[in-house]
Amino acid sequence: MNGLSVIGIFCEDIREEVSGMNTIVGALPDNLNVDQIPGLIPKLAVYVRFAFQPDFEFQPIEVRLDLPSGDKISLGKVEQKLFEQGL
């Protein structure tokens, strides 16, 4: 998709401040190793931020985690209404 930039950060927690800013706590690397399978990560949050160019033509976007096992975990969708709030 032209005109779209996306960044995702794996972290332990995301806190929304009174000022409207977000605090990302405990940023993790983009690749994690677990000692055994199945493994456990006690706390995992994913911070996703989109940047749209002014000429970007909206299309619905699904945010998901694709796991090595082939499983997919949906984290949500960007709908037209949410896109317009960011303009």
C-alpha angles and dihedrals in degrees: 000000000000118000094029130107122182131187127185127192124193111215144151097249143357118210124195109216126214088248090062093252123123126232116208111208124200103000111211131206118263091248122051129188121209124203095229141010119273090038133186132225106189096207126017128167127171119212111201123185127184127201116195126195114231091251094050113133108220120242124170110266127202118205113208144156114237108205125206088245089065093252117134124209116200114222096182144283135268106228128189093262093054091046091053091051088061095055 
